[in-house]
């Protein structure tokens, strides 16, 4: 299956870097006196930081979800392996007597 170029993870990564770039650009502009804006414009960097935090939260919850799915699959695989081992031990005991 071919991976899509523009998937959710890629969009979140792009949003993170764009918002971080906006914040850094704003901070540098303010530091050097290039930005003298009304109060409403002052909220742009805070929105950018909020977007960055939201994207980071989405990525962390996505990774936690992925780890959770892998753990559940690992538990199922372990249970299946345990059942198979018990069957093998039972067959060996039937053929050759008690193992232990």
C-alpha positions, 0 to 999 in steps of 0.5 A: 500500500502506497503511503499518502504524501499528505497524511494527518501526521505530516499536516500536524508536523507542518502546522507545528513548524509554521506556528513555531516559525511565526512565533520566532519571527514575531519575537525577533521582530519585537526584539528589534523594534520592527513590530509596533502593532495594535493589541489585537495583533499582539495575540498572534504569537500566543495563538501560534504557541497554542497551535504548537502545544495542541499539535504536540498534544496530538502527537503525544496522544497518537504515540500513546495510542500506538503504544497501547495498541502494540501492547494489547497485540503483544499480550494477545501474542503472548497468551497464544504462545502460552497456550501453544506451549501448554499443548506441546507440554501436554502432548509430550507428557502423553507420549513420554510421561511426566516432564518434571 
